[in-house]
Structures are given as structure tokens and as C-alpha cells.
Amino acid sequence: MSSGATNRVSVWVDTAVCHSVTWSRPSEPPRSVRSGIGGHRQSGSRVVEIVEHGAAPRTQHCIGWIPRGLHRSPTGSAATAEEGVRVFVASQRSKRSRGGALVTGVLSIALVVAATGTAGADPAPDNPTSALEKLSDLSRKSEQTTEAMHNAQIDLDSKVAVQRDAEARHVADQGVLDAARAKVAQFQPAVDKLTAANYQGGRVNRLFAVMVSDSPQQLLDQMSALSVISADTAAQVGQFKEATDQAVAAEQASRESADAARSATEQAKSISDGLQRTQSDLQAQIAQVTQAFGALTNSERSSLSGSSFPPGVDAATILKSLVPGANNGAVQAAMTQIGKPYVWGATGPDGYDCSGLMVWAYKQIGKALPRSSQAQAASGIPVQKSELQPGDLVLFYSDASHVGMYVGNGNIVHASTFGVPVKVAPVDAYPFYGARRY
């Protein structure tokens, strides 16, 4: 291609353009670089092609394969991308004279592509060590979110119970109100007649009693009856009015408490929904990382997950060293679950998260524990680290987002994190938050 022609160099990965750059002189790559990637993952590697446009007809060259794990779209700085293209151009033009430059160019652009990452997503790890670190980081965040979600569910359940109690009180108070109004309604006709007669100057006044009496005794009897009727009526009307006022006040208070409870429930539900969305996002990130482990052998996975016990420790030693205690049964139950997988939100028996294992183990001895690690940290009896006994719950991290069960001799049994089964580990392996005894 001549230096005066417009040249276009496109780096292709399978059927999608990875880099597309146009400039006037081959020695001056542009400042801006478009990037994108498509196609699908292959079981092996990806072929890279260069297409050159200029005064000469279009040509295509298959120049090599990008190693598995490095075929990701570049979104880094323009300078980095330009350097990758420059290496490609140089290697393409010199391949007639130097076959080794072609390999150098392919590896160089592959490394540039790998280093610049993907748009909108974290790059997948390209070796088991970085994959494990990435997985541990995502699993830690996911565990925090999981325990917070458990906490929100506890709060939600509590607020729903408050709402139900308030609504039940509202129904009961409404019944009292209806009964009081019914009694008033029964007496209402008599009250209406007395009111009308009194308004019209009728027969219920003392003057009328004097005028129609045939004898002093009859007058006394009628006036006495009027006094009784008046006093009795006033008392009953007063009682019914008081009952009605009380019922109305109770009904109003109950309605307000029910409204407040419903509002609290909606707020808790919103929190729970938000946490579930966050959990879903983290699960998607974890799925990206775990995909990198798909090609690992069982022995490699076993090596990454580590041993089920610290050096010099085994299940028999732990169980034999247990001293008599109320919670030994919980320890024994938890120890039977060693090797079970970590599963977010699970309480067994096929898998567990950290607080779920505690809930399951204590359930075996008839004790109910709160569902989240934070709630477990807020219940029970506080215990100093130096006073730990088998069965005590040990909380970790500043937000108490992880929990294990003390089994003696400075060790805990716990469901640690994704990819690592239930195991025994030193209590000092994690930042200590506190301990509780149930």
C-alpha cells in the first residue's frame, strides 16, 4: 500500500471486528479506536484475521490463534489499542521476511486485548490463581448480601406479624363499635319520642301531670314516674354515648396502627426486593468466574478447595475431645455435614450457607436460631473469645456477615464460601467479631 493512500486495518476475532482503525499514513495510527467483539466461545482458541483496504484490492490473511482465555473485547485507552494495531501491522508487513514476527504480533495483540478488559463487565480470570481470587472476592460480597437478605426477611416477617395483629385488633374494635351502635339504635326510638314530646310541650312535663291528675296521690305517682324515666334515660343514653365514643376511638387507633404496619411491610419488602436484585447481579458475576473453572479437573478443584481439616486435626479427634456440654449435640450434628457444598440461602440437608448450617445443627437438638448471622450475633449470651466452648457461635468480619461453630482446640466448623465445602478451620483464620452461646 502507498503512503498516500487511505489504509484500513481491521483485526478480526472469528466473525466480529475486534479493532478497526483507519489512517492516511501507516506510521501514524489514529487517536481514537473503535472496539467491539462478537462470535461465540470455542473449545480451543480463536482465529485472528487482518483485512487491509487501500489503493490495492482487499486482502485477507489468517495470521494465527489467540490462546483460550485471552479472547476478550478491548476497551482500554486509545494508546494501548493503537500499540496493539501497530504491532499487528508491523508483523503483517514483515512476515514475508521474518516468520517469527508473525507469532510476536499475534501474542502482542492477544495480550493487549486481554489487558484492556470487556465493556461493562469484569474480565474473566485467565489462570486458576486469579480465578480463585476473583471467585473468593465475589463470594465474599455475595455472602454479605445473602446474610443481609436473611436479615431483611426477618424484619419483613416481624412487620407482617405486626400488621396482622393490628388488623385483628381493628376487626375486634369494629365489632365492639357495631355492638355499641346496635344498642344505641335499640334505644333510639324512645329517645326520639321523648325529644319530640318535650319539644312540643307534650305529656312528659310536670305541668301536664298536674293538669290531668285526679288526686294528689296520682299526681305524686306520675311525677315520680317522670323522674325515674328521665334519670334512667339520661343514664342509659350517657352510657351508650360513652361506649360509642370509646369504640370510635379504638377503631380509629386500630386503623392508624394497621396503616402504619402496612407501610412498614411495604418498606421491608422493598428492601428485600432490592437485596434480591443485588444478589442476582452477584450471582451473574459469580457465574462468569465459575465458567472459567469448567475445564479444571477434579484434582485441581480439590487442590483449590483445600483440606476439610487443619493439619493434625480430624473428626475423631474433635469428637473425642468434647467435654460434657449442653450444645455437644449441635457440634456432632454440624460435624456430620463436613463435605457438603456451600449453597446461598440453603439450610440443608444437601447444602448450606454459613448461618444456615448453624440453624440446621441447632435444630437437631431442638433449639431454634435466627436465620441470619447478624441476628445470631444479636441473640444468645455474649461470650469472650478466651472463654469459647464447643457449640458457641463465632461471628466474623466487622458486619458479622459470617458465622461458624466452635468445636474446641481453636477450631470452628463452618460453611465458608462458594466452591469450598463445609469444613473445619482455625478460628483465627477470619477477623473475629464476637461470639454467642445458645
C-alpha positions in Angstrom: 0.0 0.0 0.0 1.3 3.5 -0.8 1.8 6.1 1.9 -0.6 8.5 0.3 -3.5 6.0 0.2 -6.1 5.7 2.9 -5.4 2.5 4.8 -7.8 0.5 6.9 -6.6 -2.3 9.2 -9.2 -4.4 10.9 -8.4 -7.0 13.5 -11.0 -9.8 13.4 -11.8 -12.4 16.0 -13.9 -15.1 14.4 -16.7 -13.2 12.6 -16.6 -10.0 14.6 -14.3 -6.9 14.3 -12.2 -6.6 17.4 -10.3 -3.4 16.3 -11.0 -1.2 13.2 -8.5 1.6 12.5 -8.2 4.0 9.5 -5.4 6.5 8.9 -3.6 8.2 6.0 0.0 7.0 6.7 0.8 3.6 8.2 3.3 5.2 10.6 0.6 7.4 12.2 -2.3 5.4 13.8 -5.3 7.4 14.8 -6.1 8.6 18.3 -9.5 7.0 18.6 -10.1 3.3 18.2 -13.4 1.7 17.9 -13.8 -1.7 19.7 -16.3 -4.4 19.8 -16.4 -8.2 19.7 -18.9 -10.9 18.8 -19.0 -14.5 17.8 -19.0 -17.3 20.3 -16.6 -19.2 22.5 -14.8 -22.1 21.0 -13.5 -25.1 22.9 -10.0 -24.1 21.8 -8.8 -20.7 20.6 -9.9 -18.0 18.1 -8.5 -17.2 14.7 -7.4 -13.6 14.1 -7.6 -12.1 10.6 -6.3 -8.8 9.2 -8.1 -7.1 6.3 -6.3 -4.2 4.6 -8.0 -1.6 2.4 -6.3 0.9 0.3 -5.2 1.5 -3.3 -4.7 -2.2 -3.6 -7.5 -4.7 -3.7 -8.8 -6.1 -0.5 -6.7 -8.9 1.0 -7.3 -11.3 3.9 -4.7 -13.1 6.0 -5.2 -15.7 8.6 -2.3 -14.9 10.9 -2.8 -17.2 14.0 -4.8 -18.1 17.0 -5.4 -16.3 20.3 -4.9 -18.7 23.3 -8.0 -19.7 25.2 -8.9 -17.2 28.0 -7.4 -14.2 26.2 -10.2 -13.7 23.6 -12.0 -10.7 25.1 -13.0 -7.4 23.6 -10.7 -4.4 24.2 -12.0 -1.2 25.7 -8.8 0.3 27.1 -7.1 3.5 26.2 -6.6 4.6 22.6 -2.8 4.5 23.1 -2.9 0.9 24.2 -5.1 -0.2 21.4 -3.0 1.7 18.8 0.1 0.0 20.0 -1.6 -3.4 19.5 -2.6 -2.5 16.0 0.9 -1.1 15.3 2.4 -4.5 16.3 -0.1 -6.3 14.0 0.7 -4.0 11.1 4.4 -4.4 11.6 4.2 -8.2 11.9 1.9 -8.5 8.9 4.3 -6.5 6.7 7.4 -8.3 7.8 6.1 -11.8 7.7 7.5 -12.3 4.2 11.0 -11.8 5.6 10.6 -12.9 9.2 8.2 -15.6 10.2 8.9 -15.2 13.9 7.5 -11.6 13.8 4.1 -13.0 13.0 4.0 -15.0 16.2 5.2 -12.0 18.1 2.4 -9.8 16.6 -0.3 -12.4 17.5 0.9 -12.8 21.0 1.3 -9.0 21.5 -2.3 -8.1 20.3 -3.6 -11.0 22.4 -2.0 -9.6 25.5 -3.3 -6.1 24.7 -6.8 -7.5 24.2 -6.6 -9.4 27.5 -5.2 -6.5 29.4 -7.8 -3.9 28.4 -10.8 -6.0 29.6 -14.5 -6.0 28.5 -17.0 -3.2 28.4 -19.5 -3.3 31.3 -18.1 -6.5 32.9 -15.0 -7.7 34.8 -12.6 -9.8 32.7 -12.7 -13.5 33.4 -9.5 -14.7 35.1 -7.0 -16.4 32.8 -5.4 -18.7 35.3 -6.6 -20.7 38.3 -4.9 -18.4 40.8 -6.6 -15.2 39.7 -9.8 -17.1 39.1 -9.8 -18.3 42.7 -9.1 -14.8 44.0 -11.8 -13.3 41.9 -14.2 -16.0 43.0 -13.4 -15.5 46.6 -14.0 -11.8 46.3 -17.3 -12.2 44.6 -18.4 -15.0 47.0 -17.5 -12.8 50.0 -19.7 -10.0 48.6 -22.4 -12.5 47.8 -22.3 -13.9 51.4 -22.6 -10.4 52.8 -25.6 -9.8 50.6 -27.1 -13.2 51.4 -26.9 -12.6 55.2 -28.3 -9.1 54.8 -31.2 -10.5 52.8 -31.8 -13.0 55.6 -31.9 -10.1 58.0 -34.3 -8.2 55.8 -36.6 -11.3 55.6 -36.6 -11.5 59.4 -37.5 -7.8 59.6 -40.2 -8.4 56.9 -41.7 -11.4 58.8 -41.8 -9.3 62.0 -43.5 -6.4 60.3 -46.0 -8.7 58.7 -46.8 -10.2 62.1 -47.3 -6.7 63.5 -49.6 -5.9 60.6 -51.7 -9.0 61.2 -52.1 -8.2 64.9 -53.1 -4.6 64.1 -55.6 -5.8 61.5 -57.0 -8.3 64.0 -57.4 -5.5 66.6 -59.1 -3.4 64.0 -61.6 -6.2 63.3 -62.3 -6.7 67.1 -62.6 -3.0 67.7 -65.0 -2.7 64.7 -67.1 -5.4 66.3 -67.3 -3.5 69.6 -68.3 -0.4 67.7 -71.0 -2.2 65.8 -72.4 -3.7 69.1 -72.4 -0.3 70.8 -74.2 1.3 67.9 -76.8 -1.5 67.8 -77.6 -0.9 71.5 -78.0 2.8 70.8 -80.2 2.0 67.8 -82.5 -0.1 70.1 -83.0 2.8 72.4 -83.2 5.5 69.7 -87.0 5.3 69.2 -87.7 6.1 72.9 -85.2 8.9 72.8 -86.8 10.3 69.7 -90.3 10.2 71.2 -89.1 11.9 74.4 -87.3 14.6 72.4 -90.3 15.2 70.2 -92.8 15.4 73.2 -90.5 17.7 75.1 -90.1 20.0 72.0 -93.9 20.1 71.5 -94.7 20.8 75.2 -96.4 17.4 75.4 -97.3 14.9 78.1 -94.0 14.3 79.7 -93.7 17.6 81.5 -94.7 18.3 85.1 -97.4 20.8 84.2 -99.3 18.2 82.1 -99.1 15.8 85.1 -100.8 18.3 87.4 -103.5 19.1 84.9 -104.5 15.5 84.3 -104.2 14.2 87.8 -107.5 13.3 89.6 -105.9 13.2 93.0 -102.8 14.2 94.9 -101.7 10.6 95.0 -102.0 10.2 91.2 -100.0 13.5 90.8 -97.2 12.1 93.0 -97.2 8.8 91.2 -97.0 10.5 87.7 -94.3 12.9 88.7 -92.3 10.1 90.4 -92.5 8.1 87.2 -91.4 11.0 85.1 -88.4 11.5 87.3 -87.5 7.8 87.1 -87.9 7.8 83.3 -85.8 10.9 82.9 -83.0 9.7 85.2 -82.9 6.2 83.6 -83.0 7.6 80.1 -80.2 10.1 80.8 -78.0 7.4 82.4 -78.5 4.9 79.5 -78.0 7.5 76.8 -74.9 8.6 78.6 -73.5 5.1 78.9 -74.2 4.3 75.3 -72.7 7.5 74.1 -69.6 6.8 76.2 -69.4 3.3 74.8 -69.8 4.6 71.3 -67.1 7.2 71.7 -64.7 4.7 73.1 -65.4 2.3 70.3 -64.9 5.0 67.7 -61.6 6.0 69.3 -60.5 2.4 69.4 -61.4 1.9 65.8 -59.5 5.0 64.7 -56.4 3.9 66.7 -56.6 0.4 65.2 -56.9 1.8 61.7 -53.9 4.0 62.2 -51.8 1.2 63.5 -52.8 -1.1 60.7 -51.9 1.6 58.2 -48.5 2.0 59.9 -47.9 -1.7 59.9 -48.8 -2.0 56.2 -46.4 0.9 55.4 -43.6 -0.8 57.4 -44.2 -4.1 55.5 -44.0 -2.3 52.1 -40.7 -0.7 53.2 -39.3 -4.0 54.3 -40.5 -5.7 51.2 -38.8 -3.0 49.1 -35.5 -3.6 51.0 -35.8 -7.4 50.5 -36.5 -7.0 46.8 -33.5 -4.7 46.4 -31.3 -7.1 48.1 -32.5 -10.0 45.9 -31.8 -7.9 42.8 -28.3 -7.3 44.2 -27.9 -11.0 44.9 -29.0 -11.8 41.4 -26.3 -9.4 40.0 -23.7 -11.0 42.1 -24.8 -14.5 41.1 -24.3 -13.4 37.5 -20.8 -12.3 38.2 -20.0 -15.5 40.0 -21.4 -17.4 37.0 -18.8 -15.7 34.9 -16.0 -16.7 37.2 -17.1 -20.3 37.7 -17.3 -20.7 34.0 -13.5 -20.4 34.0 -13.3 -23.4 36.3 -15.3 -25.6 33.9 -12.1 -27.1 32.4 -10.5 -27.8 35.7 -10.0 -31.5 36.7 -11.4 -32.9 39.9 -7.9 -33.0 41.4 -7.4 -29.3 40.6 -10.7 -28.4 42.2 -9.8 -30.4 45.2 -6.5 -28.6 45.5 -8.2 -25.2 45.3 -10.9 -26.1 47.9 -8.2 -27.3 50.3 -8.4 -29.9 53.1 -11.5 -30.4 55.2 -9.4 -30.2 58.4 -6.3 -28.2 59.5 -3.1 -30.2 59.8 -3.1 -32.7 62.7 -6.9 -32.4 63.1 -9.6 -34.9 62.2 -13.3 -35.5 63.1 -12.5 -38.3 65.5 -10.0 -36.1 67.5 -12.6 -33.3 67.7 -15.4 -35.5 68.9 -13.3 -37.3 71.4 -12.1 -34.0 72.9 -15.6 -32.8 73.6 -16.3 -32.2 77.3 -19.8 -32.6 78.6 -21.9 -29.6 77.5 -25.5 -28.7 76.6 -24.6 -28.0 72.9 -22.4 -31.0 72.1 -25.2 -32.4 70.1 -25.1 -29.4 67.8 -21.4 -29.8 67.3 -21.8 -33.5 66.5 -24.6 -32.7 64.0 -22.5 -30.0 62.3 -19.6 -32.3 62.0 -21.7 -34.8 60.1 -22.1 -32.2 57.3 -18.4 -31.8 56.5 -18.0 -32.0 52.8 -21.5 -30.7 51.9 -21.4 -27.8 49.4 -21.9 -24.1 50.1 -25.2 -23.0 48.7 -26.6 -19.5 49.1 -29.7 -19.3 51.2 -29.7 -23.1 52.0 -30.4 -24.7 55.4 -29.6 -28.3 54.4 -29.5 -31.1 54.3 -27.9 -31.0 50.8 -26.1 -27.7 51.1 -25.7 -24.7 53.4 -24.8 -21.1 53.7 -22.9 -20.1 56.9 -25.9 -19.2 59.1 -28.0 -22.0 57.5 -25.6 -24.6 58.9 -25.9 -23.1 62.4 -29.7 -23.2 62.1 -29.7 -26.8 60.9 -27.3 -28.0 63.6 -29.1 -26.5 66.5 -32.5 -27.6 65.1 -31.2 -31.2 65.6 -31.1 -30.6 69.4 -34.4 -28.8 69.5 -33.2 -25.2 69.5 -34.4 -22.5 67.1 -31.8 -20.0 65.9 -32.4 -16.7 64.0 -31.9 -17.1 60.3 -29.1 -14.5 59.6 -25.6 -14.3 61.0 -26.4 -10.7 62.2 -29.5 -11.8 64.0 -27.5 -14.7 65.5 -24.9 -12.2 66.7 -27.6 -10.1 68.4 -29.2 -13.1 70.3 -27.9 -15.6 72.8 -25.4 -14.8 75.6 -22.2 -12.9 74.7 -19.0 -14.9 75.1 -15.4 -13.7 75.2 -13.0 -15.3 72.7 -10.9 -16.7 75.6 -14.0 -18.4 77.1 -15.2 -20.2 74.0 -16.8 -23.6 74.5 -17.9 -26.2 71.9 -21.2 -25.2 70.3 -20.7 -21.5 70.7 -21.3 -19.4 67.6 -18.4 -17.4 66.4 -19.1 -14.3 64.3 -16.6 -12.8 61.8 -15.9 -9.5 59.9 -17.0 -6.0 61.0 -20.6 -6.6 59.9 -20.9 -10.1 61.4 -21.7 -11.4 58.0 -20.1 -14.8 58.5 -20.6 -17.3 61.3 -19.1 -20.7 62.3 -19.5 -23.1 65.3 -16.6 -23.5 67.8 -15.6 -27.2 68.1 -12.7 -26.8 70.5 -8.9 -26.5 70.3 -9.1 -23.2 68.5 -11.2 -24.5 65.5 -14.6 -23.9 64.0 -16.8 -25.9 61.6 -18.4 -23.7 59.0 -19.8 -23.3 55.5 -17.2 -21.0 54.3 -17.8 -19.8 50.8 -18.7 -20.8 47.2 -16.6 -23.6 45.8 -15.4 -24.8 49.3 -17.5 -27.5 51.1 -18.3 -27.4 54.8 -15.0 -27.8 56.7 -13.1 -27.2 59.9 -10.8 -24.2 60.0 -8.8 -22.3 62.7 -10.9 -19.7 64.5 -8.1 -17.1 63.8 -8.4 -17.6 60.0 -11.0 -14.8 59.8 -11.4 -11.4 61.5 -13.1 -12.0 64.9 -16.3 -10.1 65.6 -17.8 -11.8 68.6 -19.3 -15.0 70.0 -22.7 -16.1 71.3 -23.8 -19.0 73.4 -27.3 -20.5 73.0 
